[in-house]
Structure formats: C-alpha cells, structure tokens
Amino acid sequence: MPAVAPERNSAVERASLVRPPLPVTIVPERPRQDVIIHEVAPGDTVWDLGLRYGISYQTILWANRLSENDFIQIGQKLLILPVSGVYHEVKDGDTLESIAARYKADPQAIAEFNHVTNETLAPYQKLIVPGGVMPEPPRPVARPQTPPAPAARPAAPSIARPVTPPAPQRPITGTGRFMWPARGVITTYFSSWHPGIDIAAGLGTPILAADGGLVTFTGWDNTGYGNRIIINHGNGWVSTYNHLAAIYVRPGQYVNRGQVIGSMGSTGRSTGPHLHLEFLLNGRFVNPLGVM
C-alpha cells in the first residue's frame, strides 16, 4: 500500500510564504535621568566613582558640597548625578537664562533635561544643569599695608660670613630592589586607567625612597598629582611619589634607599591622605606590587 503524505495546512503554508517576519524593535538605551545615592565602600575615591558612573569627579564634589581637600568616609552617602554638571536649587528670581549664565551652560539643555520652562520654575526645586561648572569663589582683595615707621637709629651693618659650599654628592645608582615607601593600606590597585597603587595612611606619614637614585623633579604638578617627587634610579627605573603634604628633597639631589623624602598628604586630585606610587621601566608603567 503506498505511503500517504502527511496532510498540510495549506492556509498556514501560504501565510508563511507571503508574510515577512516581524521586525525586531531595538530600543536604544536612554541615559539615566534621576539622582541616585551611593554609600561609600572601602577603597572608594571620588575619582573612581566618577569613572564608575560616567561623570566627572568634580560633579560629585559639587553635588555634595565637597572640596578636593575633603575626605570621604566609609558609609557616607553621596549624591550621584546622571550626567556631568551641577545640581542647582531654584531661588526666587531664577530663570533658565540666569541659571545657565551662572554655570556656563545651555538654557535649552536645562529645560529639556528637567522638563521645565521659566513659567514652571519654583523656589527650592532641584535642577540638573548638564555640562555646568561651578563658578570660582571670589578672590580676597589684598589691602595695602602701612609701611613700617623708620627706625630711630640705623642698624649696624652686618658682617657677611663666607659660606662653605656643600661638597659634591657621590652619584647613587639604584639597586633594582624596591622597598615599600610607606606603611598603610592599599585602597586602589594598578590597572590600565590607574598606573600605580594608592597606599592610604595618616596625614604626615613618612614617605621613603623605594630605591637609591637622583631626584629629577619636586614640586606641584598641574595634572592632578599635587605635590610630587620623581626619582631616576639610573638603571632604566623611575619612581614617582604623589599627593604629598611636604617635600624634603630637591632636584639634583641623590637619595639613598629608605631615605625619608616627604610626608603623606592629600594634594591635587585626592579625597584623603594617601600615596599614589608609580614605577616606570624604560618609560613604561609597571605594577609596583610585582617588583616590591
């Protein structure tokens, strides 16, 4: 007996041949619109939180009325804006234009992000000012000083004593064996965006040279490192010590391994006293934990 072909639903078959598949709708991800609260955890810094939430670290400082010299504490609750900018509380007489002028922002961007108009602004209303920056505080005006009264009698001329110049230093080359430059707790580890480690301890903790070498730079660094020391160890290795409160060495000076060169601080882009330590080998950053 010949095999009987299975019965087909001709209507369904025709429909599948004629009707195209339904298109897949892709909904683009929208930026966050609301302000969230972050509870500070061990190891958090304002700089790291800015990277985590995709906003500038200054935005976090401004929203929480912090300065770059303030500390954040474990358990502290921080306001986190959805975009970089300023969190503004509306006051009597405020308009979108006056708010934008104050923070160097776009009034249309403020209106669209907060869904407001000049007519709907109300005192104590909180607005997010996208791209806004806080105005700098006014600098104090220096008052003219009254010149001191002339002395009744001229001072006797002082006799200048000859100063013996310091003896030239013996060049010191590094041993290639690095020691821990400070006691403390590691709060941030080495990564592609953080080319060093952060060691946190009390303000004023002594900072030691990790190895002997020549001091090539001391002073303020405008890129965020604050007070900084750079030591060339003479064998391809360079170490840098950052955010210092005090510097005890000078450029051109040779230092020994373990010599005190400064004290721990919180200068530059820092939210608490710590040492940001970097090692470079032939110009490339190296994880300090791999060589100490």
C-alpha positions, 0 to 999 in steps of 0.5 A, a space after each residue: 500500500 503506498 505511503 500517504 503524505 502527511 496532510 498540510 495546512 495549506 492556509 498556514 503554508 501560504 501565510 508563511 510564504 507571503 508574510 515577512 517576519 516581524 521586525 525586531 524593535 531595538 530600543 536604544 538605551 536612554 541615559 539615566 535621568 534621576 539622582 541616585 545615592 551611593 554609600 561609600 565602600 572601602 577603597 572608594 575615591 571620588 575619582 573612581 566613582 566618577 569613572 564608575 558612573 560616567 561623570 566627572 569627579 568634580 560633579 560629585 564634589 559639587 553635588 555634595 558640597 565637597 572640596 578636593 581637600 575633603 575626605 570621604 568616609 566609609 558609609 557616607 552617602 553621596 549624591 550621584 548625578 546622571 550626567 556631568 554638571 551641577 545640581 542647582 536649587 531654584 531661588 526666587 528670581 531664577 530663570 533658565 537664562 540666569 541659571 545657565 549664565 551662572 554655570 556656563 551652560 545651555 538654557 535649552 539643555 536645562 529645560 529639556 533635561 528637567 522638563 521645565 520652562 521659566 513659567 514652571 520654575 519654583 523656589 527650592 526645586 532641584 535642577 540638573 544643569 548638564 555640562 555646568 561648572 561651578 563658578 570660582 569663589 571670589 578672590 580676597 582683595 589684598 589691602 595695602 599695608 602701612 609701611 613700617 615707621 623708620 627706625 630711630 637709629 640705623 642698624 649696624 651693618 652686618 658682617 657677611 660670613 663666607 659660606 662653605 659650599 656643600 661638597 659634591 654628592 657621590 652619584 647613587 645608582 639604584 639597586 633594582 630592589 624596591 622597598 615599600 615607601 610607606 606603611 598603610 593600606 592599599 585602597 586602589 590597585 594598578 590597572 590600565 586607567 590607574 598606573 600605580 597603587 594608592 597606599 592610604 595612611 595618616 596625614 604626615 606619614 613618612 614617605 621613603 625612597 623605594 630605591 637609591 637614585 637622583 631626584 629629577 623633579 619636586 614640586 606641584 604638578 598641574 595634572 592632578 598629582 599635587 605635590 610630587 617627587 620623581 626619582 631616576 634610579 639610573 638603571 632604566 627605573 623611575 619612581 614617582 611619589 604623589 599627593 604629598 603634604 611636604 617635600 624634603 628633597 630637591 632636584 639634583 639631589 641623590 637619595 639613598 634607599 629608605 631615605 625619608 623624602 616627604 610626608 603623606 598628604 592629600 594634594 591635587 586630585 585626592 579625597 584623603 591622605 594617601 600615596 599614589 606610587 608609580 614605577 616606570 621601566 624604560 618609560 613604561 608603567 609597571 605594577 609596583 606590587 610585582 617588583 616590591 
